[in-house]
Amino acid sequence: MPFVNNDGVRIHYEVVGEGSPLLLVHGLMGFHEDWIDNGYVQELKHDYMMVLVDLRGHGESDKPVEPEAYKLRPMAEDIVEVMDELDVSKSHYVGHSLGGYVGLGLTKYALNRLNSLTVLDYGPYQAEHLSEVKETWEGYYSQEKELMITLIASSITDETPPFYKNALMKWVEKYRKVDVTPYTAWCKIREQEELTNVFPSVNIPCLFICAENGTYKIPAKEISEMINGAEYRLMKGLSHIDVWGRSDLVLPHVKSFLEKNG
C-alpha cells in the first residue's frame, strides 16, 4: 500500500491505468475508492494514469486531530508530495467538493504542477455565510454517524441508477467504520483561504461543474468568471453529491474537457 510522508503525515494513494497523469481527489467524508465504485476508473483507465488520493483525515491516510493540520496549504502540499513520489511534473486534476477546494489551493501553491483543473461542485462561501456553514456541519459530526448515513440513504429513490445506488451503499458501509474526529477538525479550521487575488492569473484550462440543487453554483460561477477562459456547467436537477455520483451525466463533460486540453 503506497504512502508519502508530508511533515509527519502519511498520505495514501493508488495508481490505476496508463496514459497522461490525472489526479482524482474525493470530497469530505470520501474515499479514494469512490472513483472506482462510481465508474470513473473503468471509463478512463485506458487513456490516463489515474492517481487516486486519500486526503488527510480520510481513508488509509493519517488522521491528525489538530484543526491546524487541515489548513489549505498542507493539504495542497500533500498532493505535490504524491506527484513528486511518482515523478509526475504536471497532471490534470479532478476534485469533488473538498477535493475541488484543494485543487483551487494548488492554483495558489503549485500552479506550475497542473495541466488542467476540474472542480466538481465547489466554490468558496462568502465570509458572511461561513460561520453558519461551519456550525451546521460541526453539528452533524457531533451527532451519531447514523444521521449522515440517513441523509445519504434518503437520497436514494426509485429513479436512482443501479450503479449509483451501489456506490452509495458501498460508501455507507465504509463510513460506518470511520472516526469522524478529522471531519470535525476540518470544520473548525474551515477558514476559506482568500484565493480571489490568485484566480485572475490562473493560466491553465479550468472547468467548473455545479449542481442546480446545491449551494456552490453561485460562488463557483463567480470564480469561473475570474479565470480567463474557464468553463462552467450547471447540471439541471442534480444535488451536491450527484455531481460526483451521476457519472453517467457528469463524466462526458469531464472527458470532453480533458480530451480538448490533453
N, C-alpha and C positions, 0 to 999 in steps of 0.2 A: 504494500500500500504506500504510494509515494507521498512525501511531505516536503515542504520547505519550511525554513525557520526564519521568521521575521522578528528580530529583537526578543527572542524567547517565546514567541507564539508560533506553534506549528500549524501550517495551513495544508490541508489535504486537497489533492486534485487527482483527476483521472484524465487520460488521453485516449481518444477514440477517433478512428478514421484517418484518412490521408488527404493531403492537399494543402491549401492555404490555411494558416493558423486562424482559428476562430475561438474566442473565449465565450463561454456561456455561463452566466452568473445569475443565480436564483435570487428570489426576494426574501424578505424577512420571514422566518419560520420555514424556509425552504431547505432543500437538499440537492446535492449535485445530481442525484438520480432522477430528479423531476424531469430533466430534459430527455432522459431515456424513456421514462414512463409515458411521456406525452408525445412521443413520436419525432421529436426534433432530431435526435441522433440517427435514427433509422433513415430519415429523409435526407440528411446532409452528409452522411459518413463517407460517401464516395467522392465528394468534392472538397471536403475540409478536414483538417486535423483539428478536431474539437478538443478544447481544454475545459473540462467541467470542474469548477472550483467550489469547494465548501467554504463559504465565508466564515471568518472567525465567529465563534459562538454557535456554529451550525454544523450538523453532520459529524464527520470524523475530525474536523479541525478543533484546535484548542478553544476553550470557552472561558476567557477571563471574566471575572466577576466585577472588576472595576469599570465604572462607566467611561472613564477616560480612554480605555482601550478601544472604544467603539467610535472614536472621532473619525472623520472622513480621511484624513491623511494616512494614518496607519492602515486603514482598510484598503485604500488605493495602493499603498506600498506593498501590501500582501500580493496583489495581482502582479505587480512588477517583479517581485521575488520569484513567483511561479514562472513568469516569462524568462527571467534570467536563468533559472534552473534548466529550462528546456532549450536555452539558446535561441529564443524567439525574439528577434529585434523589433518586429512590428506585427500587430494582429488586428483582425476585425474583432469587434466586441458587441455582444448582445446581452443586455441585462434587464431583468424584470424587477420593478418596484425598488427595493433596497439595492439590488444589483444594478439598476439603472442609475441610482444616486452615486454608487461607487464609480460607475462609468463616467458620469459627469465630473466626478472628482479627478479622474485621470486626465480630463481636458485641462485641469489646472496643474497637476503634479507630474504628468508624464504624457503630454500630448504627442510627443515625438514617437511614442510606442504604439500609437493607434493608426490603423489604416482606415477604419470607419467606426462609427458608433451608432448602435440601435438601442433606443430606450423604450421598453415596453411598459407603458402606463406609470410614468413617474414625472413629477415636476415639483420643485420645492414650494412648500407652503409660504404664503406671505406671513410676515412676522406676527401680525395681529391675530392670526389663527393658530399659531404653532403651540401655544400653551394649552389650548383646548384639545388639540390633537394628541399631545403628549399625555395629558391627564386621561383621556379616553382610553388610549392603548395601555397605559400603565394599569388602569382599572381592569382591562381584560386579562392581563397577565397575572394580576394579583388574585384572581379567582381560579377556580378549578379548571384544569385543561379541558374539561368536558364542555365548557362554554364555547371555546374556539372550535372544538370538534363539531358541536351542534351548529354553529354558524356555517361551517363548510358543508356539513351534511345537508343543511336546509337549502343549499344552492342547487342540489341535485333534484331534477324534475324528470317527468316522463319524456321531455324533449332533450335531455342531456345525451349527447352521443355516447355510445358504449365505451369508446376508448378514453374519453374524458372522465366518465364515471369511474372507470377502473383506476385511472391515475389519481383521482381524488381519494378513493378508498385506500390506495397504497400510501398516500400522504397521511391519512388519518392513522393508519397502523404505525407508521414511523413516529408521528407526533405524540402518540400515547406514551412513548418511551423517553421523551426528551425532558431535560431540565429547562424550565422557562426562564431561569435567572438571567442568562445572557440577553434575552429579549427585553426584559425589564431594564437591564443596564443600558441597552441601546436607547430605549425610550428616554431615559433620564438624561442622556448626553445629546439628544437629538437637537443639535444647535442649528441645523440647516446652514451650513457654512456658506458665506457670501461668495457666489460664483458669477454674478451677473457682469462683473467687470472683465471676466475671462471670456465669456461667450462671443463677443464681437471679434476676437482674434482667433477663434477656432477655425482652422482651415482644412478640416477633413470632412468627408461626407457624413451627414447625420440624418437619422430617421427617428421620428417620434410617433409611436402608435399608442393611441389612448382609447379608453372605454367611454362610450357615451354615458353610461350609468355609473360614473365614478367621479372622484374629487380632483383628479390630476389633469383633466383635459384643458382647463384654462391656464394654469401655470406652465404646462408643457407647451401649449400653443405660444405663450409669451416667449419662452426660451427659443423655440424654433424660429421665431421672428428676429431674434438677436443674432442668430448664427447664419452667416451668408450661405445661401443655397440649401439650407436644411429643409427636409421634407416632413410633412405632418399628415397622419392618417387618423381619422376618427371612426372607430368601429361601432356601428349602429347596434344598439340593443345589448352590448356586452358590458359586463361588470369588470372590476379591477382584476379579479383572479382569472376571469375568462380570457383576458388579453395574454396571459400565459397559456391557459388551458385549452382554448379553442384553436389549437394549432392548425386545424383544417381551414380556418378563416384567416389566421394571422400569418402563418408560415409562408404562404405565397407572396405576401408583401415583403417579408424578410428576405426570401430567396431572390426575388427580383432585384431588390436593393443591393444585396451582396454581389450578385452577378454583374450588375451595372458598374459596381465600384471595385471589382475584383483585382 
